[in-house]
């Protein structure tokens, strides 16, 4: 750790891991409700379980992004954070709001649309938190060195805040409502979040491989260009069947099919940096997560997205378990893994330890990734059967669900593996490593 | 990466291209907004329909059901449920059946997905049905493929 104020990241990473654990617990409850629908008490209906599962996911990912930003911005800007105190206050506000939202959900205090169920005062709190964050980070960058990584990262973070404002626009016209709901959801995860992903990955690549910054930054521009040139008009793939004009079927199909290209570019980027880079960084687990992130994002967001994005295909697959399969692998590969990579990279330095239980960390990588891949496979198979029975043959929804039990059991198994993997991951990060593990003498921080 | 592409050029392509694509997207969305507002002329959003939509949001119906394919996939698609209940032929019968269905939940049938019990007044039940009648009249480009949703 070069700058003392980078230490605030630790708080964010702990908070993110807490919410990640909650996300998985409620994911497990949801999976249980699919196979044993009457097994949970009445205050835990599927709707509440799902909203905690998805909200915890979104909030921990954002919390991880905030922490990653606080960690990397001082190193990029070569200066201490503008206000570490404000960063700590911001954390407790955000963590408190998330906790209040979850407890409120259990007592029926929710209102809104999917992923945006937070009551109005929580949404306003989120805006306050975002403003504190953007002020703090922007001031730090303004007084220090301006790099491409920090510029793209800031652009992504400002974009997250700006598009969140559409959460406050809830017209009574459902067609309009749905159109602009996607301005939050799609323009986040298939737009500005990818900017955050790409810049964190670029930072990690510089640190882990020692490749020249010039090369990495040029790649970064190419990746984020491909992302937004395809992703913005790619929003059209959500405008096929919601009451919007038919021309979106052409625009959405063409541009969203190309959304696989930036993810392919990320894979090529990550692997060629490792190939070119001379450095053997001692934190091999962080490198595994970084490379794994690029590959899993390519499959989850790229390939599984392409699978059902063309309008004539989506006509049959829209709103089936195919969507769920894609959602799980894409969120995990692109956004969970980049966060887990960053935690793995930064935590030893934040806790002032030499690289630590790396083998255990790498085992957890394979178990979690394997578990999510298995869930994705199970849901994909469930989706194919569902599409055929329901969308081709026209069978009723509940009759079709009765045919899918085996796949939902397999999905539950995959979920259990993910939870086991998370436990190992937490142990590897938090438990002290063996004292005999030597700190690598050859370790030289980049630049 | 090729030497022919300088960093400055890559930067200009990124910012210029992003602005260009966002403007194109904005123009298309503006056209679709006009279109969506016109829908409300032939398929009016009455106070009851708007109130029904608020109930839909307040009770997070989308966290189990889909509407136009969006939401969770734990329960049936509801965008066209009015037609599935025969609302186009027998509106009174469909209204009564839908209201009764909501009132009867949960079924507590073992192995069957459960819907919570919502304490809704007769008026609120009518509003939610009015909302689902409204959604059934939206032109969704013939989606879903079958009435079963």
Boltz contact constraints between the chains, C-beta under 6 A:
constraints:
  - contact:
      token1: [A, 37]
      token2: [B, 113]
      max_distance: 6.0
  - contact:
      token1: [A, 37]
      token2: [B, 114]
      max_distance: 6.0
  - contact:
      token1: [A, 38]
      token2: [B, 110]
      max_distance: 6.0
  - contact:
      token1: [A, 45]
      token2: [B, 116]
      max_distance: 6.0
  - contact:
      token1: [A, 46]
      token2: [B, 64]
      max_distance: 6.0
  - contact:
      token1: [A, 46]
      token2: [B, 74]
      max_distance: 6.0
  - contact:
      token1: [A, 47]
      token2: [B, 60]
      max_distance: 6.0
  - contact:
      token1: [A, 47]
      token2: [B, 63]
      max_distance: 6.0
  - contact:
      token1: [A, 47]
      token2: [B, 64]
      max_distance: 6.0
  - contact:
      token1: [A, 50]
      token2: [B, 63]
      max_distance: 6.0
  - contact:
      token1: [A, 50]
      token2: [B, 72]
      max_distance: 6.0
  - contact:
      token1: [A, 51]
      token2: [B, 63]
      max_distance: 6.0
  - contact:
      token1: [A, 110]
      token2: [B, 60]
      max_distance: 6.0
  - contact:
      token1: [A, 111]
      token2: [B, 58]
      max_distance: 6.0
  - contact:
      token1: [A, 112]
      token2: [B, 57]
      max_distance: 6.0
  - contact:
      token1: [A, 114]
      token2: [B, 62]
      max_distance: 6.0
  - contact:
      token1: [A, 114]
      token2: [B, 71]
      max_distance: 6.0
  - contact:
      token1: [A, 117]
      token2: [B, 60]
      max_distance: 6.0
  - contact:
      token1: [A, 172]
      token2: [B, 45]
      max_distance: 6.0
  - contact:
      token1: [A, 172]
      token2: [B, 50]
      max_distance: 6.0
  - contact:
      token1: [A, 172]
      token2: [B, 53]
      max_distance: 6.0
  - contact:
      token1: [A, 173]
      token2: [B, 36]
      max_distance: 6.0
  - contact:
      token1: [A, 173]
      token2: [B, 40]
      max_distance: 6.0
  - contact:
      token1: [A, 173]
      token2: [B, 45]
      max_distance: 6.0
  - contact:
      token1: [A, 175]
      token2: [B, 36]
      max_distance: 6.0
  - contact:
      token1: [A, 175]
      token2: [B, 39]
      max_distance: 6.0
  - contact:
      token1: [A, 176]
      token2: [B, 36]
      max_distance: 6.0
  - contact:
      token1: [A, 218]
      token2: [B, 1]
      max_distance: 6.0
  - contact:
      token1: [A, 218]
      token2: [B, 7]
      max_distance: 6.0
  - contact:
      token1: [A, 218]
      token2: [B, 10]
      max_distance: 6.0
  - contact:
      token1: [A, 221]
      token2: [B, 10]
      max_distance: 6.0
  - contact:
      token1: [A, 221]
      token2: [B, 11]
      max_distance: 6.0
  - contact:
      token1: [A, 221]
      token2: [B, 14]
      max_distance: 6.0
  - contact:
      token1: [A, 224]
      token2: [B, 14]
      max_distance: 6.0
  - contact:
      token1: [A, 225]
      token2: [B, 13]
      max_distance: 6.0
  - contact:
      token1: [A, 225]
      token2: [B, 14]
      max_distance: 6.0
  - contact:
      token1: [A, 225]
      token2: [B, 17]
      max_distance: 6.0
  - contact:
      token1: [A, 228]
      token2: [B, 18]
      max_distance: 6.0
  - contact:
      token1: [A, 229]
      token2: [B, 17]
      max_distance: 6.0
  - contact:
      token1: [A, 229]
      token2: [B, 21]
      max_distance: 6.0
  - contact:
      token1: [A, 232]
      token2: [B, 21]
      max_distance: 6.0
  - contact:
      token1: [A, 232]
      token2: [B, 22]
      max_distance: 6.0
  - contact:
      token1: [A, 232]
      token2: [B, 25]
      max_distance: 6.0
  - contact:
      token1: [A, 233]
      token2: [B, 25]
      max_distance: 6.0
  - contact:
      token1: [A, 241]
      token2: [B, 68]
      max_distance: 6.0
  - contact:
      token1: [A, 241]
      token2: [B, 69]
      max_distance: 6.0
  - contact:
      token1: [A, 241]
      token2: [B, 140]
      max_distance: 6.0
  - contact:
      token1: [A, 241]
      token2: [B, 141]
      max_distance: 6.0
  - contact:
      token1: [A, 241]
      token2: [B, 143]
      max_distance: 6.0
  - contact:
      token1: [A, 242]
      token2: [B, 68]
      max_distance: 6.0
  - contact:
      token1: [A, 243]
      token2: [B, 138]
      max_distance: 6.0
  - contact:
      token1: [A, 244]
      token2: [B, 32]
      max_distance: 6.0
  - contact:
      token1: [A, 245]
      token2: [B, 32]
      max_distance: 6.0
  - contact:
      token1: [A, 245]
      token2: [B, 35]
      max_distance: 6.0
  - contact:
      token1: [A, 246]
      token2: [B, 141]
      max_distance: 6.0
  - contact:
      token1: [A, 318]
      token2: [B, 69]
      max_distance: 6.0
  - contact:
      token1: [A, 319]
      token2: [B, 66]
      max_distance: 6.0
  - contact:
      token1: [A, 319]
      token2: [B, 69]
      max_distance: 6.0
  - contact:
      token1: [A, 391]
      token2: [B, 145]
      max_distance: 6.0
  - contact:
      token1: [A, 394]
      token2: [B, 146]
      max_distance: 6.0
  - contact:
      token1: [A, 394]
      token2: [B, 148]
      max_distance: 6.0
  - contact:
      token1: [A, 396]
      token2: [B, 148]
      max_distance: 6.0
  - contact:
      token1: [A, 397]
      token2: [B, 76]
      max_distance: 6.0
  - contact:
      token1: [A, 397]
      token2: [B, 149]
      max_distance: 6.0
